[in-house]
Amino acid sequence: MVSIHDSQAARWRFRRSRGIALVVILILLMAITTVVAFSARHAVVGESSARNQMDYEVARQAAEAALRDGERDVWRQSTDQNDCNREDAKRFSVNHFTPDCRMGQCYETPDVHKWVGKSATAESWWPDKYGGKWDNLSDKTSPDFKGGVPIGRCTGTPKVAQVQYQPEYLLEYLEKDPPVVRVTARGFGVTGHETQVVLQSYINIPLAAQ
């Protein structure tokens, strides 16, 4: 025969076990929620990193294409489809290079190539906001534009696909012995100006070619 005391004790143990089970379930739910949230965050970060890496690779390849296009422009290796009104187009000439980077050909004396600061002058290939001469606002379709040369403008090279902006290059004549032309190219990714890659190469110009 079960006494009233035993019955009350049993009910108390049952309620206590239900309370403990509820706490355990809540702890498990919190743990599962934390794991799911961490996994989702990890997946988002991984996707973002992969997207940024892909955007960088696109910009790098575009810059590489523009760099080679600039080198062809130095040697006047153009096709019949080019749209660049170079003077004496079949021969390199330092006379084509101007301080305002007319048609992408920049001439600066060696003393201006200094670090950007209060009393320094930016090199031509620096960003516009630091005094660079890419001249993003210039109408590059005009026959006498200034600033960066869009790929293919002077050589007829096909445009780069799947980029927000076409890559471009600048040619800088450096007074050295022998003279050097520095080709600076910048490529863009698929998300506008957010991703940019800048590449450079140097070409020795024989005196006989000037």
N, C-alpha and C positions, 0 to 999 in steps of 0.2 A: 504494500500500500504506500503510495507516494504522499509524503506530507506536503503541507502548504509551503513550508520553508524550502523543501527541495524543488518544488515547482517554481518558486520565485527565483531561486538560484539558477535554474536551468534557463529561464527566460532572460536573466541578466547576462549569462554567458552567451546566449544566442545574439542578443543585441550587441554585445561587445565584439563578437566575431564579425557581425555585419559592419560595425564601425571600422574595424581593422581592414576588412576587405575593401571598403570604400576608399580608405586612405591609400592602400596599395594600388588600387585601380587608378586613382588620381595621380599617383607618382608615375605609374607606367604611362599614362596618357601624356604627362608632362615630358617624360623622357622621349616618347615617340614623336611628340610635337617638335622637340628640340632637334632631334635627328633629321626630321623632314625639313625643318627650316634651314638647318646647316647644309643639307644636301642641295636644296633649292638655291641657296646663296652661292654655294660652290659651283653649281652648274651655270648660274648667271655670270659669275666672275670668269669662269673658263670660257664661256661663249664670247664674252666681251674681249678677253685676251686674244682669242683666236681671230675675232673680227679685226682687232687692232693690228695684229701681225699680218693678216691678209691685206689690210689697207696699206701697211708699210711696204709690203712686197710689191704691190701694184705701183705705189709711188716711186719705189726704187727702180723698177723696171722702166717706168716712164722717164725718169731722170737719165737712166743709162741710154735710152733711145735718143733723147734730146742731146746728150753729150756727144754721141757719135754723129748726130746730125750737125752739131756745131763744128766738129772737126772736118766734116765734109765741106762745110761752108768756108772754112779757112782756106782750103785748097781749091775752092770754087768748083767742087764736084757737084754740079747741079744737073737736073733733067730739064726737058723741054717744058715741063709743067710748073716750073718754079715761078713764084710771084714776088721777086725781090729785085728792085731796080738798083743793082750795084753798079757803080762807075767802074769802068775797066774790069768787067765782071770775070774775065778769064785769067786775071793775074792779081796776086796779092799786092796790096799797096798800103803803107802806113797812112797815106793821105785820107783813107776812108774812115779812120778812127778819130772821133771827136769827143770833147769833154762831156757832151750831153748824151752820149751813147746813141747817136743817130743810127737807126737801123741795126741796133744791137752791137755796134762797134765802138768800144769805149777806149779813150786815150787819157791816161793820167800820168803825171810825172811821179817818180818813185817816192817823193817826200809826202804824198798824200795818203799813202797806204799805212795808216796808223789805226790803233784801237779806238773804237768809238768812245768819245768822252766829251767833256765841255770844250776842249780846245783841239780836238782831233777831227779828222775827216773820215767819213765812212768809205769803205771800198764799194765799188759799183754793185757788187753782188749781195750786199747786206740788205735786210728787209727795208722796205720803203720808210717805215717809221723811224729807222735809224739813219736815214740819209742815203739809202741805196737807190739804184737807178733802174730797177726793173720797170718802173713807170706803169703800174697796174691800171691807171686811169687813161692811159693813152689809147687812141684808136689804132689798133694794130692792123687794120685793113687799109689804112691810108698808104700812099706810095712813099711817104717820107716819115714813117713812124719813128718813135724813140723808145728806148728800153729793150726789154727782152724780146727775142725772136721766137715766135711760136714754131714748133716743129714743122718742117716741110715748107715753111714760108719762102726760104731761099734755095731749097734743094729739090723740092718736089716729093720729099719723103711722105708716105701715107701717115695720116693722123693715128694717134693711139686710141684704141677702143676702151670703153668701160672706165673712163676717168672723168671726174667732174670738170676739170680744166685741162687743156692741152699743155704738155710740158714745154718749157722754153729755155733759151740759153742766152748768155752774154759772151761776147768776145772782148778781151782786154789786151791791149798792146802794152807790154812791159819793156821799158828801156833797160835791156841787159846786153851782155856780150856772149853769144849772139842774142839778138832780140828774141823775145818769147811772146807768144800769144797764149793767154790763159783762157780756157773755155770753162765756163761755169754753167751748169744746167740744174734746173730744179723740176722735180716731178710732183704731181699731186695724186692723192688717192681718190677713192670713190665718194668721199664725204666732204667735198669742197676744200677749203684751206686748212682744215683741221690736221691733215697729215701732209707733210712736205719732206722731201729728201733732196739734198743738194750734193752734187758731185762735181769734181773739177779734174781737168787734165791740162798739161802744159805742152806746147808745141814749139820747138825751136824753128825759127824762120831763117833759112840761109840768106845771106846778104844778096846773093844773085837773084833771089825770088822777089825782092822788094822793088 
